[in-house]
Amino acid sequence: VQLQASGGGLVQPGSSLTLSCASSGYPLDYFTIAWFRQAPGKEREGVSCISNNADSTSYYVDSVKGRFTISRDNAKNTVTLQIHNLKPEETAVYHCAAGSQPCVNIDSDTFYYSMDYWGKGTQVTVSS
């Protein structure tokens, strides 16, 4: 399974972005899909996850609740992460990953290492 994140860029604080995670070949709705981010000098952070159940239940870490929305577009075989009101401290490389484990403790190392497939990330820079 090849994943590719896209949609990053340089934006001002308070701006919005939509990141996309695409797969070549394998249907993404088979997997749990999660978004992680890593900023220079900071620990990796899981920020959002969408389950592979019929409801596509979504999960967020507290710091992004109300500003991030994860969703599936099965027709395009993508998972998007809409981000609103970006903050400078959210400057990071954002990665998507696919796995078979449920969206539990998404900001933990255990969840991170449970993911099976990764793609290249996309850089998000928030600066005035």
Contacts in CASP RR format, 6 or more apart in sequence:
PFRMAT RR
TARGET T0000
AUTHOR 0000-0000-0000
METHOD contacts of the structure
MODEL  1
VQLQASGGGLVQPGSSLTLSCASSGYPLDYFTIAWFRQAPGKEREGVSCI
SNNADSTSYYVDSVKGRFTISRDNAKNTVTLQIHNLKPEETAVYHCAAGS
QPCVNIDSDTFYYSMDYWGKGTQVTVSS
1 23 0 8 1.000
1 25 0 8 1.000
1 26 0 8 1.000
1 31 0 8 1.000
1 98 0 8 1.000
1 116 0 8 1.000
1 117 0 8 1.000
2 23 0 8 1.000
2 24 0 8 1.000
2 25 0 8 1.000
2 117 0 8 1.000
2 119 0 8 1.000
3 21 0 8 1.000
3 22 0 8 1.000
3 23 0 8 1.000
3 96 0 8 1.000
3 97 0 8 1.000
3 98 0 8 1.000
3 117 0 8 1.000
3 118 0 8 1.000
3 119 0 8 1.000
4 21 0 8 1.000
4 22 0 8 1.000
4 23 0 8 1.000
4 24 0 8 1.000
4 119 0 8 1.000
4 120 0 8 1.000
4 121 0 8 1.000
5 19 0 8 1.000
5 20 0 8 1.000
5 21 0 8 1.000
5 94 0 8 1.000
5 95 0 8 1.000
5 96 0 8 1.000
5 119 0 8 1.000
5 120 0 8 1.000
5 121 0 8 1.000
5 122 0 8 1.000
6 19 0 8 1.000
6 20 0 8 1.000
6 22 0 8 1.000
6 122 0 8 1.000
7 17 0 8 1.000
7 18 0 8 1.000
7 19 0 8 1.000
7 20 0 8 1.000
7 122 0 8 1.000
8 17 0 8 1.000
8 19 0 8 1.000
8 94 0 8 1.000
8 122 0 8 1.000
8 123 0 8 1.000
8 124 0 8 1.000
9 17 0 8 1.000
9 122 0 8 1.000
9 123 0 8 1.000
9 124 0 8 1.000
9 125 0 8 1.000
10 125 0 8 1.000
10 127 0 8 1.000
11 17 0 8 1.000
11 86 0 8 1.000
11 124 0 8 1.000
11 125 0 8 1.000
11 126 0 8 1.000
12 126 0 8 1.000
12 127 0 8 1.000
12 128 0 8 1.000
13 86 0 8 1.000
13 87 0 8 1.000
13 88 0 8 1.000
13 126 0 8 1.000
13 127 0 8 1.000
13 128 0 8 1.000
14 84 0 8 1.000
14 85 0 8 1.000
14 86 0 8 1.000
14 87 0 8 1.000
14 126 0 8 1.000
15 85 0 8 1.000
15 86 0 8 1.000
15 126 0 8 1.000
16 82 0 8 1.000
16 83 0 8 1.000
16 84 0 8 1.000
16 85 0 8 1.000
16 86 0 8 1.000
17 82 0 8 1.000
17 83 0 8 1.000
17 86 0 8 1.000
17 124 0 8 1.000
18 80 0 8 1.000
18 81 0 8 1.000
18 82 0 8 1.000
18 83 0 8 1.000
19 35 0 8 1.000
19 80 0 8 1.000
19 81 0 8 1.000
19 82 0 8 1.000
19 83 0 8 1.000
19 94 0 8 1.000
19 96 0 8 1.000
19 122 0 8 1.000
19 124 0 8 1.000
20 78 0 8 1.000
20 79 0 8 1.000
20 80 0 8 1.000
20 81 0 8 1.000
21 28 0 8 1.000
21 33 0 8 1.000
21 35 0 8 1.000
21 78 0 8 1.000
21 79 0 8 1.000
21 80 0 8 1.000
21 81 0 8 1.000
21 96 0 8 1.000
22 76 0 8 1.000
22 77 0 8 1.000
22 78 0 8 1.000
23 77 0 8 1.000
23 78 0 8 1.000
23 98 0 8 1.000
25 77 0 8 1.000
27 74 0 8 1.000
27 77 0 8 1.000
28 72 0 8 1.000
28 74 0 8 1.000
28 77 0 8 1.000
28 78 0 8 1.000
28 79 0 8 1.000
28 98 0 8 1.000
29 52 0 8 1.000
29 56 0 8 1.000
29 72 0 8 1.000
29 74 0 8 1.000
30 52 0 8 1.000
31 52 0 8 1.000
31 98 0 8 1.000
31 99 0 8 1.000
31 100 0 8 1.000
31 116 0 8 1.000
31 117 0 8 1.000
32 49 0 8 1.000
32 50 0 8 1.000
32 51 0 8 1.000
32 52 0 8 1.000
32 98 0 8 1.000
32 99 0 8 1.000
32 100 0 8 1.000
32 101 0 8 1.000
32 102 0 8 1.000
32 103 0 8 1.000
33 49 0 8 1.000
33 50 0 8 1.000
33 52 0 8 1.000
33 70 0 8 1.000
33 72 0 8 1.000
33 79 0 8 1.000
33 96 0 8 1.000
33 97 0 8 1.000
33 98 0 8 1.000
33 99 0 8 1.000
34 46 0 8 1.000
34 48 0 8 1.000
34 49 0 8 1.000
34 50 0 8 1.000
34 96 0 8 1.000
34 97 0 8 1.000
34 98 0 8 1.000
34 99 0 8 1.000
34 103 0 8 1.000
34 106 0 8 1.000
34 111 0 8 1.000
34 115 0 8 1.000
35 46 0 8 1.000
35 47 0 8 1.000
35 48 0 8 1.000
35 49 0 8 1.000
35 70 0 8 1.000
35 81 0 8 1.000
35 94 0 8 1.000
35 95 0 8 1.000
35 96 0 8 1.000
35 97 0 8 1.000
36 44 0 8 1.000
36 45 0 8 1.000
36 46 0 8 1.000
36 47 0 8 1.000
36 94 0 8 1.000
36 95 0 8 1.000
36 96 0 8 1.000
36 97 0 8 1.000
36 112 0 8 1.000
37 44 0 8 1.000
37 45 0 8 1.000
37 46 0 8 1.000
37 47 0 8 1.000
37 90 0 8 1.000
37 92 0 8 1.000
37 93 0 8 1.000
37 94 0 8 1.000
37 95 0 8 1.000
37 124 0 8 1.000
38 44 0 8 1.000
38 45 0 8 1.000
38 92 0 8 1.000
38 93 0 8 1.000
38 95 0 8 1.000
39 89 0 8 1.000
39 90 0 8 1.000
39 91 0 8 1.000
39 92 0 8 1.000
39 93 0 8 1.000
42 92 0 8 1.000
44 112 0 8 1.000
45 61 0 8 1.000
45 92 0 8 1.000
45 107 0 8 1.000
46 61 0 8 1.000
46 106 0 8 1.000
46 107 0 8 1.000
46 111 0 8 1.000
46 112 0 8 1.000
47 60 0 8 1.000
47 61 0 8 1.000
47 63 0 8 1.000
47 64 0 8 1.000
47 68 0 8 1.000
47 81 0 8 1.000
47 106 0 8 1.000
47 107 0 8 1.000
48 58 0 8 1.000
48 59 0 8 1.000
48 60 0 8 1.000
48 61 0 8 1.000
48 64 0 8 1.000
48 68 0 8 1.000
48 70 0 8 1.000
48 81 0 8 1.000
48 106 0 8 1.000
49 58 0 8 1.000
49 59 0 8 1.000
49 70 0 8 1.000
49 103 0 8 1.000
49 106 0 8 1.000
49 111 0 8 1.000
50 56 0 8 1.000
50 57 0 8 1.000
50 58 0 8 1.000
50 59 0 8 1.000
50 70 0 8 1.000
50 71 0 8 1.000
50 72 0 8 1.000
50 79 0 8 1.000
50 103 0 8 1.000
51 57 0 8 1.000
51 58 0 8 1.000
51 59 0 8 1.000
51 102 0 8 1.000
51 103 0 8 1.000
56 71 0 8 1.000
56 72 0 8 1.000
57 103 0 8 1.000
58 69 0 8 1.000
58 70 0 8 1.000
58 71 0 8 1.000
58 103 0 8 1.000
59 103 0 8 1.000
59 106 0 8 1.000
60 66 0 8 1.000
60 68 0 8 1.000
60 70 0 8 1.000
61 106 0 8 1.000
61 107 0 8 1.000
64 83 0 8 1.000
66 84 0 8 1.000
67 83 0 8 1.000
67 84 0 8 1.000
67 85 0 8 1.000
68 81 0 8 1.000
68 82 0 8 1.000
68 83 0 8 1.000
68 84 0 8 1.000
69 81 0 8 1.000
69 82 0 8 1.000
70 79 0 8 1.000
70 80 0 8 1.000
70 81 0 8 1.000
70 82 0 8 1.000
71 79 0 8 1.000
71 80 0 8 1.000
71 82 0 8 1.000
72 78 0 8 1.000
72 79 0 8 1.000
73 79 0 8 1.000
73 80 0 8 1.000
79 96 0 8 1.000
81 94 0 8 1.000
81 96 0 8 1.000
83 90 0 8 1.000
83 124 0 8 1.000
86 124 0 8 1.000
86 126 0 8 1.000
87 126 0 8 1.000
88 126 0 8 1.000
88 127 0 8 1.000
88 128 0 8 1.000
89 126 0 8 1.000
90 124 0 8 1.000
90 126 0 8 1.000
91 124 0 8 1.000
91 125 0 8 1.000
91 126 0 8 1.000
91 127 0 8 1.000
92 123 0 8 1.000
92 124 0 8 1.000
93 121 0 8 1.000
93 122 0 8 1.000
93 123 0 8 1.000
93 124 0 8 1.000
94 121 0 8 1.000
94 122 0 8 1.000
94 123 0 8 1.000
94 124 0 8 1.000
95 118 0 8 1.000
95 119 0 8 1.000
95 120 0 8 1.000
95 121 0 8 1.000
96 118 0 8 1.000
96 119 0 8 1.000
96 121 0 8 1.000
97 115 0 8 1.000
97 116 0 8 1.000
97 117 0 8 1.000
97 118 0 8 1.000
97 119 0 8 1.000
98 115 0 8 1.000
98 116 0 8 1.000
98 117 0 8 1.000
99 114 0 8 1.000
99 115 0 8 1.000
99 116 0 8 1.000
99 117 0 8 1.000
100 116 0 8 1.000
101 111 0 8 1.000
101 114 0 8 1.000
101 115 0 8 1.000
103 111 0 8 1.000
104 111 0 8 1.000
105 111 0 8 1.000
END
